[in-house]
Amino acid sequence: MWLEKLSLLNFKNYAEADFSFSPAVNAFTGNNGTGKTNLLDAIHYLSLCKSYFNPVDSQQIKQGSDFFMVQGTFEKKNRSETIACSLKKNQKKQFKRNKKEYQRLADHIGLFPLVMVSPYDISIIIEGSEERRKFVDNVISQTDNQYLDELILYNKNLANRNALLKQIATAGRYDAQLLEVYDEQLVLSGTKIFEKRKAFMEIFLPIFNKHYNYLSDEAEQVELVYESPLFQDGFATLLKQSVERDRVLERTTVGIHKDDLLFSIQQMPMKKFGSQGQQKSFLIALKLAQYTYLFQQKGFEPLLLLDDIFDKLDDKRTRKLMQMVSEDDFGQIFITDTSKERINRIFNEIGVEVKLFEIEKGKLKT
C-alpha cells in the first residue's frame, strides 16, 4: 500500500497544493514554520480521520477560509482508492472513500494503517498514564474494529458509574442495585479490553526489544512492562473491594482506565534517568515496533511518517535507523527535516533514492 497523490485546499497554512509521491522515500525540507509537518498531518487525516496534533477539526481550516479539504489517492492491492476529508465551519466533518461517505468513522480506521513518529511523542514518556494507554489503543484499534467499540462502551459505562457515585454522595441514598448493573456492564467491556491489551503486549514486547537493541547496539538495558489492576484479581472482585473507597472519592478507582506502561533504563525510570537521546531511541523503537506489529497483523506495509527525527540522535543511530526503514520490511516513508543537504547525505551514504520536496511558506518550491 502507498500514497500516490495528495491534494490540499485551505488546510492549515496551505491555500492549495498538489503532490505526487514515490512509493519509497519522500522527504519534505525547508525552514521551521514553512508547513512540512502539516503535510504529514494531512496524510494522518487520510488514514485515521483526525489530526495527530490537534483534536479540534475546525482549527485545521486556513485562516480567512471557511472550509478545508484533504484528498489522497492510495494504491492498495493493485487497486486505486480515493480518500477525502472535508470540513465546513459549523458543520459535521465529511469523510469519503471512493466518493461514498462513511456513516461511522470507526469503519475507516485500520484500512490504511499509518505510524507517525514526532517530537510530540515525548509526552508518552513524560506525561501521565493516559498518553501511554492512548498509544496502546491506537495500535490495537488499527487491527481490531471491535476494540474501538468496546473502548467507547467502557468509557460510557465508566461515566455512568462515576455519575451515580456522585449522586449517591450528594443525595445520601445508596442505590446498590443500580451500582450492580453498572458494575456488570463495566466488567463485561473492561475484561475484553484487558484481554486484548494483554494479548497485544505479549506479541509487541519481543518486537520492541529487537528494535531497541538494534538502534542502540545493545548499549543499555531497557524494559517495558504492562501494568493493570486486573492482573491482581478479577474485575468484578476489584470493584466490590473498592466500593467504599469509590463512594468516598466519588469516582471509580479500579479498572482498565488505570492501566499503564512502565518504561525503565538500567532498571531506573526512563522519565528521570534516560538522556534525551536514549528517550528518543526508546520512542522510535516503540513506533517501529508498532509498525512491525501492524505489518504482521494486516499483511501489508503501513505508511511511516518521520517528523524531525534527526534532532537529538547521534550519527550512528541515525544511520542505523535509516538503513532499517529503507529495507524490504518497510514500505512508503515520509520524512521532514530542515536540511536538504543532511537528507541527501544520509541517503547517499546508504545508497537509497529519495524524492525531495522543498517547502516554502505553505507552497511547494519549484
C-alpha positions in Angstrom: 0.0 0.0 0.0 1.3 3.5 -0.8 0.0 7.1 -1.2 0.3 8.2 -4.9 -1.1 11.7 -4.7 -2.1 14.3 -2.1 -4.2 17.4 -2.6 -4.9 20.2 -0.1 -7.3 23.1 -0.1 -7.3 25.6 2.8 -5.6 23.1 5.1 -3.6 24.8 7.9 -1.1 27.1 6.1 -1.8 25.7 2.6 -4.2 27.5 0.3 -3.8 24.9 -2.4 -1.2 22.3 -3.1 -0.8 19.0 -5.0 1.9 16.3 -4.6 2.8 13.1 -6.4 4.9 10.8 -4.4 7.4 8.0 -4.8 6.4 4.6 -3.4 9.7 4.5 -1.4 11.2 7.5 0.4 9.8 11.1 0.3 11.3 14.0 2.1 9.9 17.5 2.9 12.6 20.0 3.6 12.5 23.7 4.5 12.9 26.1 7.4 10.9 25.7 10.6 7.3 27.0 10.3 7.1 26.5 6.5 4.5 23.7 6.7 6.4 20.5 6.4 4.8 18.8 9.5 1.3 20.0 8.2 1.8 17.7 5.2 2.4 14.7 7.5 -0.7 15.7 9.4 -2.8 15.8 6.2 -1.7 12.2 5.5 -2.5 11.3 9.1 -6.1 12.7 8.5 -6.5 10.4 5.5 -5.5 7.3 7.5 -7.0 8.0 10.9 -9.7 10.6 10.3 -8.1 13.2 12.6 -5.1 15.4 13.2 -2.1 13.9 15.1 -1.6 17.2 16.9 -4.9 18.9 17.5 -8.2 17.3 18.2 -10.2 20.3 17.1 -11.0 19.8 13.4 -12.2 23.4 12.8 -8.7 24.7 13.8 -7.2 23.0 10.8 -9.0 25.4 8.4 -6.7 28.0 6.9 -7.1 31.5 8.5 -9.6 33.5 6.5 -11.3 30.5 4.9 -14.4 28.7 5.9 -13.6 25.1 4.9 -10.7 22.7 4.3 -10.3 19.6 2.1 -7.7 16.9 2.1 -7.7 14.2 -0.6 -5.4 11.3 -1.3 -5.1 8.5 -3.8 -3.8 5.3 -2.5 -2.6 2.2 -4.4 -3.7 -0.8 -2.4 -3.6 -4.4 -3.5 -3.4 -3.3 -7.2 -6.5 -1.0 -6.8 -6.7 2.7 -6.7 -8.6 4.2 -3.7 -9.5 7.8 -3.2 -10.0 9.1 0.3 -11.3 12.6 1.0 -11.8 14.5 4.2 -13.6 17.9 4.3 -15.0 20.3 6.9 -17.0 23.4 6.6 -17.2 25.8 9.6 -20.0 24.9 12.0 -20.8 21.7 10.1 -20.1 18.0 10.6 -16.8 16.6 9.1 -17.3 14.5 5.9 -15.2 11.5 5.2 -15.5 9.6 1.9 -13.9 6.5 0.4 -14.3 6.4 -3.4 -16.9 9.2 -3.2 -19.1 7.2 -0.7 -19.5 8.8 2.7 -18.9 6.8 5.9 -21.7 6.6 8.4 -19.2 5.7 11.1 -15.6 7.0 11.0 -14.6 3.9 13.1 -15.2 1.8 9.9 -12.3 3.5 8.2 -9.7 3.0 11.0 -7.2 0.3 10.0 -8.0 0.3 6.3 -4.9 2.5 5.5 -2.7 1.9 8.6 -0.1 4.5 9.5 2.6 5.1 12.1 3.7 8.6 13.0 7.0 9.5 14.8 7.1 13.0 16.1 8.9 15.2 18.7 5.5 15.4 20.4 5.7 11.7 21.2 7.9 12.6 24.2 4.6 13.0 26.1 4.3 9.2 26.0 7.3 9.1 28.4 7.0 12.3 30.5 3.2 12.7 30.8 0.6 10.6 32.7 -0.6 7.1 32.0 -3.4 8.3 29.7 -0.8 9.1 27.0 0.6 5.5 27.2 -2.9 4.0 27.1 -3.7 6.1 24.0 -0.6 4.7 22.3 -1.7 1.1 23.0 -5.3 1.8 22.0 -4.2 3.4 18.7 -2.2 0.4 17.7 -4.8 -2.2 18.6 -7.7 -0.3 17.1 -5.9 -0.2 13.7 -6.1 -4.1 13.7 -9.3 -4.7 15.6 -12.6 -2.8 14.8 -14.4 -4.3 17.8 -11.7 -3.0 20.2 -12.7 0.6 19.5 -16.3 -0.1 20.0 -15.5 -1.8 23.4 -13.4 1.2 24.4 -16.3 3.6 23.6 -18.7 1.4 25.6 -16.4 1.1 28.5 -15.9 4.9 28.8 -19.7 5.4 28.6 -20.3 2.9 31.4 -17.4 4.4 33.4 -19.0 7.9 33.1 -22.4 6.5 34.2 -20.9 4.7 37.2 -19.0 7.9 38.3 -22.1 10.0 37.9 -24.0 7.5 40.1 -21.3 7.7 42.8 -21.5 11.5 42.8 -25.3 11.3 43.0 -25.1 8.9 46.0 -22.7 11.3 47.7 -25.0 14.3 47.1 -28.4 12.7 47.8 -27.1 10.4 50.6 -29.1 7.5 49.1 -27.1 4.3 48.3 -28.6 2.6 45.2 -26.9 -0.8 45.4 -29.0 -2.3 42.6 -28.2 0.3 40.0 -24.5 0.2 41.0 -24.5 -3.5 40.5 -25.9 -3.0 36.9 -23.2 -0.5 36.1 -20.6 -2.9 37.6 -21.7 -5.7 35.4 -21.6 -3.5 32.2 -18.1 -2.2 33.2 -16.8 -5.7 33.9 -18.1 -7.0 30.5 -16.3 -4.4 28.3 -13.3 -3.9 30.7 -12.4 -7.6 30.8 -12.5 -7.8 27.0 -10.2 -4.8 26.7 -7.8 -6.1 29.3 -7.5 -9.5 27.5 -6.9 -7.7 24.2 -4.2 -5.4 25.7 -2.6 -8.4 27.4 -2.5 -10.5 24.1 -1.2 -7.4 22.2 1.7 -6.8 24.7 2.8 -10.5 24.5 3.4 -10.1 20.8 4.6 -6.4 21.0 7.3 -6.8 23.7 9.7 -9.0 21.8 9.4 -6.8 18.7 10.1 -3.7 20.7 13.2 -5.3 22.4 14.6 -6.3 19.0 14.2 -2.8 17.5 15.7 -1.0 20.6 18.7 -3.4 20.7 19.3 -2.8 17.0 19.2 1.0 17.3 21.3 1.2 20.5 23.7 -1.7 19.6 22.6 -3.2 22.9 24.5 -0.3 24.7 21.9 -0.1 27.5 19.3 -2.3 29.1 15.7 -1.1 28.8 12.4 -2.6 29.9 8.8 -2.2 29.0 6.1 -3.6 31.4 2.3 -3.6 31.0 0.7 -2.8 34.4 -3.0 -3.3 35.1 -5.1 -3.7 38.3 -6.7 -6.7 36.6 -3.5 -8.7 36.9 -4.3 -8.8 40.7 -7.8 -10.2 40.6 -11.0 -10.4 38.5 -12.5 -7.0 37.6 -15.8 -7.8 39.5 -13.9 -8.7 42.7 -11.8 -5.5 42.4 -14.9 -3.3 42.1 -16.6 -4.9 45.1 -13.4 -4.5 47.2 -13.1 -0.8 46.3 -16.7 0.2 46.6 -16.3 2.1 49.9 -13.3 4.0 48.7 -15.1 4.8 45.4 -18.0 6.2 47.4 -15.7 8.4 49.4 -13.8 9.6 46.3 -16.9 9.8 44.1 -15.2 8.0 41.2 -14.2 4.5 40.1 -10.7 3.9 41.4 -10.0 0.5 39.7 -10.3 -0.7 36.1 -8.6 -0.7 32.8 -8.7 3.1 32.8 -5.9 2.8 35.3 -3.6 0.6 33.1 -0.1 1.9 32.4 3.1 1.0 30.6 6.3 1.3 32.8 9.4 2.3 30.9 12.8 1.8 32.5 16.5 2.0 31.6 19.2 0.2 33.6 16.2 -0.7 36.0 15.6 3.0 36.6 12.6 5.1 35.4 13.2 6.2 31.8 11.4 9.5 32.5 14.0 10.6 35.1 17.2 8.7 34.2 17.1 8.5 30.4 19.1 11.0 28.4 17.3 12.9 25.6 19.0 10.6 23.0 18.0 7.4 25.0 14.4 8.7 25.4 14.2 9.4 21.6 15.7 6.0 20.8 13.1 4.4 23.1 10.2 6.2 21.4 11.5 5.4 17.9 11.8 1.7 18.9 8.2 1.9 20.3 6.9 3.3 17.0 8.9 0.9 14.8 7.5 -2.0 16.9 4.1 -0.5 16.2 4.9 -0.6 12.5 6.1 -4.2 12.6 3.1 -5.3 14.6 0.7 -3.6 12.1 2.6 -5.1 9.2 2.3 -8.6 10.7 -1.4 -8.2 11.5 -2.5 -6.5 8.3 -0.3 -8.4 5.8 0.9 -5.2 4.0 3.2 -2.3 4.9 1.7 0.7 6.7 2.8 4.2 5.9 5.7 5.5 8.0 5.8 9.2 8.8 9.0 10.6 10.5 8.8 14.2 11.7 12.1 15.9 12.6 13.6 12.7 13.9 17.3 13.5 13.4 17.4 16.0 16.2 19.0 14.5 19.4 20.0 11.3 17.7 23.7 10.7 17.1 25.0 9.9 13.6 25.4 6.2 14.3 21.8 5.8 15.5 20.5 8.0 12.6 22.3 5.8 10.0 21.1 2.6 11.6 17.5 3.9 11.7 17.6 5.0 8.0 19.2 1.6 7.0 16.5 -0.2 8.8 13.5 1.7 7.4 14.9 1.5 3.9 14.9 -2.3 3.9 12.2 -4.5 2.4 10.2 -4.8 5.6 9.3 -1.2 5.3 7.1 0.4 2.6 6.5 4.1 1.8 8.2 6.6 4.0 7.7 10.4 4.6 10.4 12.4 6.3 10.6 16.1 7.4 13.9 17.9 8.0 15.2 21.4 7.9 18.3 20.4 6.0 18.1 19.2 2.4 21.9 18.5 2.5 21.5 16.2 5.5 18.8 14.2 3.9 20.9 13.8 0.7 24.0 12.9 2.7 22.3 10.3 4.8 20.6 8.5 1.9 23.6 8.7 -0.4 25.6 7.0 2.4 23.2 4.1 2.5 22.6 4.0 -1.3 18.9 4.7 -1.2 17.0 7.1 -3.5 14.9 9.8 -2.0 12.3 12.1 -3.6 12.8 15.7 -2.3 10.1 18.3 -1.9 11.3 21.8 -0.8 8.6 23.7 1.1 8.5 27.4 1.5 5.6 29.3 3.3 3.0 26.7 2.6 4.0 26.1 -1.0 6.0 23.6 -3.0 9.1 25.3 -4.3 9.6 24.7 -8.0 
